[in-house]
Amino acid sequence: MIEVLVVDDDFQLLEMLEIALKSAGYKVLTAFSGEEACRTVELLLPDIVLLDLNLPGKSGFEVCRHIRSTITDTYIPVIILTA
């Protein structure tokens, strides 16, 4: 099963994306901040990351840079979401 990490500080949007992705058959992980997203990626290595740019703590850009510099043995696609 494909594992998707959804990162957003807007709880309603996060919940909506989680419901939609689960109903489409994906396993969904969630994070509310940049720091939480970085920890989750390092520990669980999701297949793809849906990432908001405006987050508390580390920004989406910083999270993306962290993923690219830390996870070197596999490629994790990152899709930027912003409103």
A tleap script that builds the chain and sets N, CA, C and O, in Angstrom:
source leaprc.protein.ff14SB
mol = sequence {
  NMET ILE GLU VAL LEU VAL VAL ASP ASP ASP
  PHE GLN LEU LEU GLU MET LEU GLU ILE ALA
  LEU LYS SER ALA GLY TYR LYS VAL LEU THR
  ALA PHE SER GLY GLU GLU ALA CYS ARG THR
  VAL GLU LEU LEU LEU PRO ASP ILE VAL LEU
  LEU ASP LEU ASN LEU PRO GLY LYS SER GLY
  PHE GLU VAL CYS ARG HIE ILE ARG SER THR
  ILE THR ASP THR TYR ILE PRO VAL ILE ILE
  LEU THR CALA
}
set mol.1.N position { 0.841 -1.175 0.000 }
set mol.1.CA position { 0.000 0.000 0.000 }
set mol.1.C position { 0.891 1.246 0.000 }
set mol.1.O position { 1.867 1.314 0.747 }
set mol.2.N position { 0.560 2.210 -0.823 }
set mol.2.CA position { 1.340 3.448 -0.907 }
set mol.2.C position { 1.070 4.306 0.320 }
set mol.2.O position { -0.078 4.528 0.706 }
set mol.3.N position { 2.162 4.785 0.926 }
set mol.3.CA position { 2.077 5.581 2.150 }
set mol.3.C position { 2.334 7.054 1.812 }
set mol.3.O position { 3.374 7.403 1.253 }
set mol.4.N position { 1.366 7.911 2.162 }
set mol.4.CA position { 1.432 9.337 1.861 }
set mol.4.C position { 1.524 10.117 3.167 }
set mol.4.O position { 0.723 9.912 4.078 }
set mol.5.N position { 2.501 11.009 3.252 }
set mol.5.CA position { 2.592 11.927 4.387 }
set mol.5.C position { 1.987 13.253 3.958 }
set mol.5.O position { 2.449 13.868 2.997 }
set mol.6.N position { 0.950 13.697 4.671 }
set mol.6.CA position { 0.309 14.978 4.406 }
set mol.6.C position { 0.720 15.932 5.521 }
set mol.6.O position { 0.526 15.640 6.701 }
set mol.7.N position { 1.291 17.079 5.139 }
set mol.7.CA position { 1.798 18.042 6.115 }
set mol.7.C position { 1.075 19.369 5.926 }
set mol.7.O position { 1.206 20.015 4.886 }
set mol.8.N position { 0.308 19.771 6.940 }
set mol.8.CA position { -0.401 21.048 6.887 }
set mol.8.C position { -0.786 21.448 8.296 }
set mol.8.O position { -1.086 20.593 9.129 }
set mol.9.N position { -0.778 22.743 8.568 }
set mol.9.CA position { -1.185 23.218 9.893 }
set mol.9.C position { -2.664 23.585 9.939 }
set mol.9.O position { -3.161 24.005 10.984 }
set mol.10.N position { -3.371 23.435 8.827 }
set mol.10.CA position { -4.817 23.667 8.772 }
set mol.10.C position { -5.506 22.319 8.997 }
set mol.10.O position { -5.528 21.465 8.111 }
set mol.11.N position { -6.065 22.146 10.188 }
set mol.11.CA position { -6.636 20.848 10.555 }
set mol.11.C position { -7.744 20.419 9.602 }
set mol.11.O position { -7.819 19.244 9.240 }
set mol.12.N position { -8.608 21.348 9.185 }
set mol.12.CA position { -9.715 20.982 8.297 }
set mol.12.C position { -9.209 20.474 6.948 }
set mol.12.O position { -9.712 19.475 6.433 }
set mol.13.N position { -8.231 21.146 6.385 }
set mol.13.CA position { -7.666 20.707 5.110 }
set mol.13.C position { -6.957 19.367 5.269 }
set mol.13.O position { -7.083 18.484 4.420 }
set mol.14.N position { -6.222 19.222 6.347 }
set mol.14.CA position { -5.518 17.972 6.620 }
set mol.14.C position { -6.507 16.808 6.718 }
set mol.14.O position { -6.282 15.739 6.151 }
set mol.15.N position { -7.590 17.030 7.436 }
set mol.15.CA position { -8.612 15.996 7.598 }
set mol.15.C position { -9.276 15.662 6.265 }
set mol.15.O position { -9.518 14.491 5.972 }
set mol.16.N position { -9.574 16.678 5.456 }
set mol.16.CA position { -10.203 16.454 4.161 }
set mol.16.C position { -9.288 15.629 3.250 }
set mol.16.O position { -9.738 14.682 2.605 }
set mol.17.N position { -8.011 15.990 3.201 }
set mol.17.CA position { -7.061 15.238 2.384 }
set mol.17.C position { -6.893 13.808 2.893 }
set mol.17.O position { -6.799 12.868 2.104 }
set mol.18.N position { -6.857 13.652 4.201 }
set mol.18.CA position { -6.723 12.317 4.786 }
set mol.18.C position { -7.903 11.430 4.392 }
set mol.18.O position { -7.707 10.280 4.000 }
set mol.19.N position { -9.108 11.946 4.490 }
set mol.19.CA position { -10.305 11.174 4.129 }
set mol.19.C position { -10.282 10.806 2.649 }
set mol.19.O position { -10.546 9.660 2.285 }
set mol.20.N position { -9.965 11.783 1.795 }
set mol.20.CA position { -9.951 11.533 0.351 }
set mol.20.C position { -8.901 10.490 -0.028 }
set mol.20.O position { -9.167 9.594 -0.830 }
set mol.21.N position { -7.717 10.612 0.548 }
set mol.21.CA position { -6.649 9.673 0.215 }
set mol.21.C position { -6.925 8.273 0.755 }
set mol.21.O position { -6.662 7.282 0.073 }
set mol.22.N position { -7.451 8.187 1.965 }
set mol.22.CA position { -7.786 6.868 2.521 }
set mol.22.C position { -8.866 6.187 1.692 }
set mol.22.O position { -8.800 4.982 1.453 }
set mol.23.N position { -9.864 6.959 1.251 }
set mol.23.CA position { -10.935 6.361 0.453 }
set mol.23.C position { -10.425 5.912 -0.916 }
set mol.23.O position { -11.040 5.061 -1.560 }
set mol.24.N position { -9.306 6.480 -1.359 }
set mol.24.CA position { -8.693 6.068 -2.625 }
set mol.24.C position { -7.719 4.901 -2.436 }
set mol.24.O position { -7.114 4.430 -3.399 }
set mol.25.N position { -7.570 4.438 -1.188 }
set mol.25.CA position { -6.756 3.258 -0.937 }
set mol.25.C position { -5.333 3.505 -0.458 }
set mol.25.O position { -4.529 2.575 -0.405 }
set mol.26.N position { -5.013 4.744 -0.108 }
set mol.26.CA position { -3.672 5.061 0.382 }
set mol.26.C position { -3.605 4.961 1.901 }
set mol.26.O position { -4.600 5.184 2.590 }
set mol.27.N position { -2.435 4.627 2.414 }
set mol.27.CA position { -2.176 4.731 3.847 }
set mol.27.C position { -1.712 6.163 4.085 }
set mol.27.O position { -0.825 6.650 3.383 }
set mol.28.N position { -2.305 6.845 5.073 }
set mol.28.CA position { -2.035 8.268 5.270 }
set mol.28.C position { -1.385 8.520 6.625 }
set mol.28.O position { -1.869 8.072 7.664 }
set mol.29.N position { -0.278 9.250 6.580 }
set mol.29.CA position { 0.383 9.769 7.778 }
set mol.29.C position { 0.159 11.275 7.770 }
set mol.29.O position { 0.044 11.875 6.702 }
set mol.30.N position { 0.096 11.894 8.946 }
set mol.30.CA position { -0.105 13.339 8.996 }
set mol.30.C position { 0.925 13.995 9.909 }
set mol.30.O position { 1.442 13.382 10.843 }
set mol.31.N position { 1.204 15.261 9.608 }
set mol.31.CA position { 2.074 16.080 10.451 }
set mol.31.C position { 1.543 17.508 10.407 }
set mol.31.O position { 1.051 17.967 9.376 }
set mol.32.N position { 1.648 18.210 11.543 }
set mol.32.CA position { 1.116 19.568 11.668 }
set mol.32.C position { 2.195 20.640 11.613 }
set mol.32.O position { 1.872 21.824 11.518 }
set mol.33.N position { 3.459 20.262 11.669 }
set mol.33.CA position { 4.543 21.253 11.669 }
set mol.33.C position { 5.705 20.734 10.835 }
set mol.33.O position { 5.768 19.553 10.491 }
set mol.34.N position { 6.617 21.639 10.521 }
set mol.34.CA position { 7.795 21.247 9.761 }
set mol.34.C position { 8.673 20.262 10.501 }
set mol.34.O position { 9.179 19.306 9.915 }
set mol.35.N position { 8.853 20.498 11.797 }
set mol.35.CA position { 9.683 19.595 12.596 }
set mol.35.C position { 9.083 18.197 12.654 }
set mol.35.O position { 9.795 17.201 12.523 }
set mol.36.N position { 7.771 18.129 12.849 }
set mol.36.CA position { 7.091 16.830 12.900 }
set mol.36.C position { 7.213 16.119 11.551 }
set mol.36.O position { 7.397 14.903 11.505 }
set mol.37.N position { 7.111 16.866 10.468 }
set mol.37.CA position { 7.250 16.279 9.134 }
set mol.37.C position { 8.641 15.686 8.940 }
set mol.37.O position { 8.777 14.578 8.420 }
set mol.38.N position { 9.670 16.414 9.352 }
set mol.38.CA position { 11.048 15.917 9.215 }
set mol.38.C position { 11.250 14.629 10.004 }
set mol.38.O position { 11.847 13.677 9.502 }
set mol.39.N position { 10.757 14.599 11.231 }
set mol.39.CA position { 10.885 13.381 12.058 }
set mol.39.C position { 10.152 12.210 11.413 }
set mol.39.O position { 10.675 11.097 11.359 }
set mol.40.N position { 8.936 12.464 10.923 }
set mol.40.CA position { 8.133 11.398 10.322 }
set mol.40.C position { 8.810 10.838 9.078 }
set mol.40.O position { 8.842 9.623 8.883 }
set mol.41.N position { 9.344 11.701 8.245 }
set mol.41.CA position { 10.035 11.237 7.035 }
set mol.41.C position { 11.241 10.381 7.405 }
set mol.41.O position { 11.452 9.320 6.817 }
set mol.42.N position { 12.026 10.830 8.366 }
set mol.42.CA position { 13.218 10.075 8.761 }
set mol.42.C position { 12.867 8.714 9.348 }
set mol.42.O position { 13.553 7.727 9.082 }
set mol.43.N position { 11.808 8.656 10.143 }
set mol.43.CA position { 11.440 7.404 10.812 }
set mol.43.C position { 10.683 6.438 9.914 }
set mol.43.O position { 10.927 5.232 9.963 }
set mol.44.N position { 9.769 6.946 9.094 }
set mol.44.CA position { 8.841 6.072 8.383 }
set mol.44.C position { 9.039 6.010 6.871 }
set mol.44.O position { 8.457 5.145 6.216 }
set mol.45.N position { 9.843 6.904 6.304 }
set mol.45.CA position { 10.125 6.917 4.865 }
set mol.45.C position { 8.863 6.727 4.014 }
set mol.45.O position { 8.716 5.701 3.350 }
set mol.46.N position { 7.964 7.696 4.029 }
set mol.46.CA position { 6.747 7.561 3.217 }
set mol.46.C position { 7.090 7.522 1.727 }
set mol.46.O position { 8.186 7.911 1.324 }
set mol.47.N position { 6.149 7.052 0.922 }
set mol.47.CA position { 6.366 6.963 -0.522 }
set mol.47.C position { 6.276 8.320 -1.206 }
set mol.47.O position { 6.904 8.539 -2.241 }
set mol.48.N position { 5.495 9.229 -0.630 }
set mol.48.CA position { 5.304 10.564 -1.202 }
set mol.48.C position { 4.918 11.524 -0.081 }
set mol.48.O position { 4.342 11.111 0.926 }
set mol.49.N position { 5.235 12.807 -0.258 }
set mol.49.CA position { 4.901 13.830 0.736 }
set mol.49.C position { 4.089 14.926 0.061 }
set mol.49.O position { 4.499 15.466 -0.967 }
set mol.50.N position { 2.935 15.254 0.640 }
set mol.50.CA position { 2.146 16.420 0.238 }
set mol.50.C position { 2.425 17.481 1.285 }
set mol.50.O position { 2.125 17.279 2.461 }
set mol.51.N position { 2.994 18.610 0.880 }
set mol.51.CA position { 3.602 19.543 1.821 }
set mol.51.C position { 3.110 20.973 1.635 }
set mol.51.O position { 3.227 21.542 0.550 }
set mol.52.N position { 2.560 21.548 2.699 }
set mol.52.CA position { 2.197 22.964 2.710 }
set mol.52.C position { 3.475 23.784 2.853 }
set mol.52.O position { 4.448 23.315 3.443 }
set mol.53.N position { 3.480 24.997 2.320 }
set mol.53.CA position { 4.663 25.853 2.440 }
set mol.53.C position { 4.695 26.623 3.747 }
set mol.53.O position { 5.760 26.798 4.339 }
set mol.54.N position { 3.541 27.084 4.202 }
set mol.54.CA position { 3.464 27.919 5.403 }
set mol.54.C position { 3.141 27.058 6.611 }
set mol.54.O position { 1.986 26.720 6.868 }
set mol.55.N position { 4.188 26.714 7.344 }
set mol.55.CA position { 4.052 25.840 8.507 }
set mol.55.C position { 4.679 26.507 9.721 }
set mol.55.O position { 5.576 27.338 9.582 }
set mol.56.N position { 4.207 26.142 10.916 }
set mol.56.CA position { 4.900 26.632 12.108 }
set mol.56.C position { 6.269 25.962 12.220 }
set mol.56.O position { 6.428 24.793 11.868 }
set mol.57.N position { 7.243 26.704 12.710 }
set mol.57.CA position { 8.598 26.154 12.815 }
set mol.57.C position { 9.263 26.183 11.458 }
set mol.57.O position { 9.369 27.245 10.844 }
set mol.58.N position { 9.711 25.040 10.980 }
set mol.58.CA position { 10.342 24.957 9.661 }
set mol.58.C position { 9.299 25.177 8.571 }
set mol.58.O position { 8.186 24.657 8.650 }
set mol.59.N position { 9.668 25.948 7.560 }
set mol.59.CA position { 8.765 26.166 6.426 }
set mol.59.C position { 8.758 24.924 5.528 }
set mol.59.O position { 9.588 24.028 5.679 }
set mol.60.N position { 7.819 24.891 4.606 }
set mol.60.CA position { 7.774 23.798 3.648 }
set mol.60.C position { 9.048 23.694 2.825 }
set mol.60.O position { 9.500 22.592 2.512 }
set mol.61.N position { 9.636 24.854 2.468 }
set mol.61.CA position { 10.900 24.840 1.728 }
set mol.61.C position { 12.008 24.198 2.558 }
set mol.61.O position { 12.804 23.414 2.041 }
set mol.62.N position { 12.056 24.534 3.852 }
set mol.62.CA position { 13.080 23.957 4.730 }
set mol.62.C position { 12.876 22.454 4.888 }
set mol.62.O position { 13.844 21.695 4.925 }
set mol.63.N position { 11.620 22.026 4.980 }
set mol.63.CA position { 11.323 20.593 5.085 }
set mol.63.C position { 11.780 19.878 3.818 }
set mol.63.O position { 12.400 18.817 3.890 }
set mol.64.N position { 11.480 20.449 2.677 }
set mol.64.CA position { 11.880 19.839 1.406 }
set mol.64.C position { 13.403 19.737 1.314 }
set mol.64.O position { 13.928 18.702 0.904 }
set mol.65.N position { 14.112 20.791 1.689 }
set mol.65.CA position { 15.581 20.752 1.689 }
set mol.65.C position { 16.098 19.683 2.652 }
set mol.65.O position { 17.062 18.978 2.354 }
set mol.66.N position { 15.445 19.574 3.808 }
set mol.66.CA position { 15.846 18.565 4.792 }
set mol.66.C position { 15.672 17.157 4.214 }
set mol.66.O position { 16.553 16.309 4.359 }
set mol.67.N position { 14.549 16.918 3.569 }
set mol.67.CA position { 14.299 15.602 2.968 }
set mol.67.C position { 15.374 15.290 1.930 }
set mol.67.O position { 15.928 14.190 1.919 }
set mol.68.N position { 15.667 16.244 1.067 }
set mol.68.CA position { 16.650 16.021 -0.006 }
set mol.68.C position { 18.064 15.814 0.534 }
set mol.68.O position { 18.839 15.052 -0.043 }
set mol.69.N position { 18.404 16.480 1.629 }
set mol.69.CA position { 19.768 16.349 2.152 }
set mol.69.C position { 19.934 15.165 3.100 }
set mol.69.O position { 21.046 14.667 3.273 }
set mol.70.N position { 18.849 14.711 3.714 }
set mol.70.CA position { 18.927 13.645 4.710 }
set mol.70.C position { 18.643 12.264 4.127 }
set mol.70.O position { 19.332 11.294 4.445 }
set mol.71.N position { 17.639 12.183 3.285 }
set mol.71.CA position { 17.233 10.893 2.713 }
set mol.71.C position { 17.947 10.742 1.371 }
set mol.71.O position { 17.500 11.277 0.357 }
set mol.72.N position { 19.043 10.019 1.377 }
set mol.72.CA position { 19.851 9.911 0.158 }
set mol.72.C position { 19.797 8.533 -0.492 }
set mol.72.O position { 20.210 8.378 -1.641 }
set mol.73.N position { 19.294 7.535 0.223 }
set mol.73.CA position { 19.286 6.182 -0.334 }
set mol.73.C position { 18.008 5.869 -1.106 }
set mol.73.O position { 17.919 4.818 -1.741 }
set mol.74.N position { 17.030 6.748 -1.064 }
set mol.74.CA position { 15.790 6.565 -1.807 }
set mol.74.C position { 15.252 7.933 -2.189 }
set mol.74.O position { 15.570 8.932 -1.543 }
set mol.75.N position { 14.437 7.982 -3.236 }
set mol.75.CA position { 13.857 9.252 -3.677 }
set mol.75.C position { 12.417 9.323 -3.196 }
set mol.75.O position { 11.622 8.426 -3.477 }
set mol.76.N position { 12.079 10.377 -2.477 }
set mol.76.CA position { 10.711 10.594 -2.008 }
set mol.76.C position { 10.164 11.817 -2.733 }
set mol.76.O position { 10.635 12.930 -2.496 }
set mol.77.N position { 9.174 11.636 -3.616 }
set mol.77.CA position { 8.581 12.791 -4.289 }
set mol.77.C position { 7.899 13.714 -3.277 }
set mol.77.O position { 7.282 13.252 -2.317 }
set mol.78.N position { 8.020 15.018 -3.506 }
set mol.78.CA position { 7.379 16.019 -2.656 }
set mol.78.C position { 6.498 16.883 -3.546 }
set mol.78.O position { 6.966 17.462 -4.527 }
set mol.79.N position { 5.220 16.965 -3.197 }
set mol.79.CA position { 4.281 17.834 -3.905 }
set mol.79.C position { 3.936 18.978 -2.974 }
set mol.79.O position { 3.484 18.759 -1.850 }
set mol.80.N position { 4.152 20.210 -3.444 }
set mol.80.CA position { 3.877 21.392 -2.637 }
set mol.80.C position { 2.407 21.768 -2.778 }
set mol.80.O position { 1.881 21.871 -3.886 }
set mol.81.N position { 1.753 21.970 -1.634 }
set mol.81.CA position { 0.363 22.438 -1.588 }
set mol.81.C position { 0.343 23.763 -0.845 }
set mol.81.O position { 0.946 23.880 0.222 }
set mol.82.N position { -0.329 24.745 -1.382 }
set mol.82.CA position { -0.464 26.006 -0.659 }
set mol.82.C position { -1.760 26.686 -1.082 }
set mol.82.O position { -2.242 26.509 -2.201 }
set mol.83.N position { -2.307 27.463 -0.166 }
set mol.83.CA position { -3.578 28.135 -0.471 }
set mol.83.C position { -3.357 29.613 -0.669 }
set mol.83.O position { -4.306 30.349 -0.934 }
savepdb mol mol.pdb
quit
